[in-house]
């Protein structure tokens, strides 16, 4: 399997792909090793994961360099990602005992009722390339803490990062058979679905997630899907500082080149502040530098996947054909690498793909609305349900809108953020199940009810 540097188009390395035979061997080894790992006291499993966290911190410069080389994200953003993973591990290890311990529900003179949380067994984690540390940590860390073994398939676009994760987990003390990496393209992902795992956890597109969900359903084991979004944002006319809001929400739309499931993907702005907001938004985007992701002042590196350039070109062309106006960007950057200009479109409407289909790149449509009801109707017009945000001075005004949106996450005066303390979940085409929070820890367990007659 060839891995390519998206900033230069040059070959990074060729990695040997797994086969059905090697996958079966890894599964069998994980199955044999899972029981002894689950028998390790929870306090020791926590200590092992904490050693992994410290190794991440110690080697962050090298890890970020590897991540930048294969995904193209600016080096400073790569470091931010590793630091974000460290923060999430802190929360997960700090709360594992609380949420994995037995719960005593009823105690009387003659009866005790208890819930225990047993590991699922061997879980399959098919992960994503856009934030391999963050979306990986969401799954394999609580899975290991709960006593599971993990077969982890990183995306083919972040395979070297996946191998670094494997190396550091083993150095931290996770037995080699308990955490194993599967290397390959989508064909290897499909092969994993044929194995008798005790749970499947996927991060990626709706199309692939839907395929996985249908394929593993007959096994009747847990299947969680963290999928994409078409995340809407509404800017009400009572915000304190329109320019500051425009700058903050531009970052919410374009950080990591917009390659995030929770990036702002469509913006609705009250007509009373529309012109001021759009002017400030465009100016902020133009101020950011495109270039070599190793340079400290670069905000936009290349796209990770060359194929996404065509998706963005088609969305822009569709919008312009249907009456949109282009304020900046709109095309690929000439020269080497997979670069696309940050793009802002106005005069958009919902007959355009840019307002309906996930862009997953540095393209945004901004639409003028007359009032809150108009904004709410447009925000609801989607098959996705990951996040939604409202910027408004009034908390109650924002909550009135957000309560009516079928999303797993709601933002007031913020956007494009994830907290380990809160469940991360999607609705509709944005997925099923939850990671993070206590729900994300217990997602890797099977509850057992104990009726103990005294």
N, C-alpha and C positions, 0 to 999 in steps of 0.2 A: 504494500500500500504506500503510494507516494504522498508525502506531506509537503505542501507548498507554502512559502512565505507570501501572504497576500499583498505586502507592501512592495515586493520586488518581482514576484512571479517566479522566484528561484526555488529550486528543490531544497528542502531542509534535510530530508532523509527518506529512506525507504524502510518501512517496518514490516516484519513478517505478520501476515494475517492469521487469525485462528481458523480452524476448520471444524467441521461437525465433530470429528474425533477429539480434537483438543478441548472443545467446549464441553463435551460429555465428561472428559477426564476432570476438568476443572469443577464441573458440577458435582461429580462423585466425591472428589476430595473435599469440597465445601460441605457436602452432606455429612461425611464422616467426622469432620472437624467441628461441626456446629454444636453438637451436644456437649463436648468438653469445654467449648468456649462459653456456652450458656451456664455451665457449672462453675465457672470462675466467679467469685464474688463480685457483685455490682461495683463495689468500691474499687476493686482492681481494674475492672473494665473502664471505669471513669478515669482512673489514673493513667491508663494506657492512652486513652483519647487525649487527655491533657498533655501527655508527652508529645503526641502528634502535633498538637497546637503549638507547643514551644518550638518544635522543629520547623513549622511553617514560618514562625517569626524569625528564627535564626537564619533561615535560608531565603528570605523574602526577595532579596535582590535577584538571585538566580532564578527563582520561581517566576517572578514577574517578567524577566527577560525571555524565558521560554514561552510564557503565555503571550507576550507581545509578538514574538516571532511567528507563532502559528495562527493567531487570531487577528493581528493587526491593530489591536486596541492600543492607544497611547500608553507608554510605560507607566506614567503616573496613575492612570486608571487601572492598570494591571495590579499595581501595588495596593490601590484602594480595595480592589476585589479580595486580595489575600487577607488584608486587614479586616475586611468585612466578614470573611469566613472565620477568622479568629474570634471575632466578637460573637458570632452565632454559636461557635463551639463553647464559649464561656457560658452562654445561657443554657445550652443543652446539657452540659456536664453539671452545671450548678443546680439544675432542676430534675435531673434524671431520677435520683432517689425518691424525690417527692411523688413523682407520677408513675414510677414503676413498682413502688412498694405495694404490698397487699393492703386492701382497704377493708376495714371492719365496718359493716353496714348495720348490723343488728346484734346486740348482746343482751341476753337474758339469763336467768338462772339455768335454763334447760337448753338453750339454742344459741349458736353463734352463726352469723351469716357473713361471709367474706368474699371479696373479689380479688383474684390474683391475675397477674398479667404475664402470660407466657409468650416467649418469642414465636414468631411465625415459623421460623425454620431457616431455609435458604431462600434469599430474596434476589431477584434480578433487578438491577438498576440500569436502565438505558438513559443516558444523560445527554445534556445539551452542550453546545460549543460557546454560546454567547457569554455565559458566566459559569465556567466549569467548576470553579471552587465553590461558588455560592449555591448553585443548584445541586451540586454533588453533596456538599455538607448537609443540605436539607434532608437528604435521604440516608447516605451511608453512615453518618455519625449516629443518629438515633437508632438506626438498625443495629449497629454494632453494640451500642450501649444496652439495647434491649436483649442482647444475646443471640442475635442472628448472625449467620454467615452471609456474605455478599459476593455476588458476581457482578462486577461493575463494567459496563461498556461505555467508555467515553465516546463522544462524537469523533468521527474520523478527522474533523477539523481542530480537535484539541486532544489528540491521542497522546502527545508527548507530556502534556499536563496530567493526563490520566495516569501515565506511568510514573510521574513524579509523586503523585498522591499515593500510589501503591507502594513505592519505595519508602516513603516517609511513614506510612502506617506500619509497615513491617519493621522499620527501625524503631518505632515507638513500642513495639511489642505485640502487635496484632499478629497471630500466627499466619504463616503464608497461605495456608489453605482456607483460612477464614475470610480473607479479602483477596479476590483475584480479579484481574483485569482481562477483559476480552477485547481484542484489537480487530478492527475491520470496518467495512462500510455497512450500508443498510442490509446487505445479504446476511451478515453476521447477526445483526439485530433480529432478523426474521428467524434465523436458526435458533436463537435463544428462546424464542416463543414456543419451540417444539419441546423444550425440556420441562420436566415436572417441578418447576419452582413452586414455592409456597406463597409467593406474592410477586407482583410486577409493579414497578414504579418507573414511570416514563416522564421525561420533560422534552417537549418539542412541539411540533405543529399539530393542528387539529386533524389533518388528513392521516398522519401516521398514528396519532393517538386513537383515532376511530378504528383503524385497522387492528391495532393491538387489542383494543377493548373487545371487538368482535371475535378475535382469534382466540383469546384466552378465556372468554366467558364460560365455555363448557367445563373448564377445570374447577370453577366455583372457588377460586382463591381471590384474595384481595387484589385489586388492580386500581392503582391511583394514577391519574393523568394530570400533569401540570402543562396546560396548553397555551395557545396564544391569546391575544386580545386585540380589540380595536378600541382602546381605552379613551373615553371621552373626558373633556374638561370644559367647564363652564366658568367664564369670568363675569361675575355680576357687576352692576354699575356702582356699587357702594364700596369697592375696595379702596383701601387707604392710599395706596401708591401704585398707580397703573404701570408706570415704568418699571418699578421693582418687580411687580408681578409678572410683567412680560419677560423680564430677564430670567426670573426663576423658572417660569414655565417653558421657556426656550430650552433651558438645560434639561427639564423633564422630558422634552420631546427628542432632544438630540444627543444626550449623553450616551456614550458607547455607540455612536453613530445611529442611534435609534434602534439598535439591535437588542431590544429587551421586550419581554412579553408585557411588562407594565409601563413601557414608555408611553407618553401622551401621543395618541395617534390621530386625534381630531379635536379641534378647539372651536368652541362657540362663545362669542363675545357679545355682550349687551351693546345695542346700537349706540347708546349714549357715550360709550368710551371706546368704541371699536377703532376709530382712526388713530387715536393716541396709542392704543395697545399695539396695533399692527406695526406702526412706525417704530416703536421701541423694540418689538420682537425682531423685526427684520434687521435693525441696526445691531442688535446683540449677535445675531447669527453671522452677519458680515464681519463682525469684530473677531470672531474665532478663526484660528489658523488651521489650514489643511496642510498635511505634509508627513514627513518622516515620523512615525510614532515614537521614536527614541528621543526626539527633541522635546525639551521640557515645556515649551510654550505651544505645542501642537494640541489642539482639541479634537480634530477630526483625522483619524488614521484611515486606512483603507477598509472597505467592507471585508468581512471574513470570507464570504462565498462569492466567487465571480458570477455565479448564476443569478444572484440577486440584482445585479445591475440591470439586466433585462426586465425584471419585474418592476423596478422603479421607473425605467424608461417608459414602459407600457402604461403605468399609472399616470405619469405626467402627460403623455401624449393623449390618453383618454380624457383627462381633465381639460386640457387645452382645446381639444376638439369639441367638447361640450360646453365651452364658454368660460372656463376658469382663466384667471390672470396670473402670470408668473412674476413674482416680485424679486426673486433671487434664485440662482441655481438652475436646476432642471436637466442636467446632463452629466454624463461621465466625464472625469477629468482625463484629458489626453496624456499619454505617456505610460510609463510602467506602473504596475500595481492596480488594485481593484478599487479605485477612488471614484466617488460620486459626489457632486456638489451638493451641499446642504440646500434644500429646496423649500420655498414657501409659496403656497398657492392660495389665492383668495378668489372670491366670486364662485365658490364651490357649492355643490349641492349633492344630495344623496343618490343621484343617478350616476355619479362618478365613482369609479373603483377606489379612488384615494380616500373616500369617506366611508367605504363599505368593507373593503378587503384589507387584511393586515399588510402594512407596508414593510415593516421590519427593516427600516433604513432611514436615512436622513431626509425624509419627505413629510411635510405636514400641510394639511388643509385647514384654513381658518375661515369660519362662517359667521356672518352677522345675524343676530337674533333680536327680536323685538322685546321679549320679556322672559321671565322664568318658565312659563308654561311652554313657550316655543322651544326653549333650550331643552327642557325635560323631554318633550316629545321626540326631538332629534337624538338625544342621548339614549333613549330607549330603543331606537330603531337600529337594532343590531342582533346578530346571532351569538355574539360573544358576551361574556359576563365576568371579566376578571377584575378590573378596577374602574373607578370613576371618581372625579374630583370636582369640587366647587371652590372657587375663591370668592369670598364675600365677607363683608364686615360682620354681618349677622350670622352667628352660629346656627340659630334656629332656622333662618332662611336656607342655609346650606343643607341642614339636616332634613328639612322638608322635601328637598329635591332628592337627596341621596337615599332616603328611606324608600323611595319609589323606584329605585334602580336595582335590577336583579344582578348584582355583582357581589363577589366575595370580599372585596375591600372597598372602603369608602375613605376619601381624603377631603379634609376641610383645610384650606389654605396651605396645602402641600401636595406633592404628587411624586410618583416614581420612587417610592421608598418601601422597604420591607423591614419588619421587626420580628426578631426571633420569638418575642413574647406573644405575638398575635398569629392566628392561623392564616396560612397562605393557601387560598383555595379559589377555584374558578367555578363558574356556573355556565350552563348551556355549552357552547363549543369551546369554552375556556377550560373545561376539564371536570374532574370529579375527585373527591377526597381532599385531604388537607395535609400539608406539611407545616412544620414549626409549631410553636406553642405546645401546650400539654397534649393537644389533639395530634400533633405531629410526632410526638414521642410514642403515644399509645397506638398510632397507626401501624406500628411494627410489632404489635402484640396481639394475642388472642385472649380475651377475657375468659376466666373460668369462675363460675359461681360455686362457692363451697357452702353446703348445708351441714353444719357440725352439731349433732345432737350431743349434749353434754350429759 
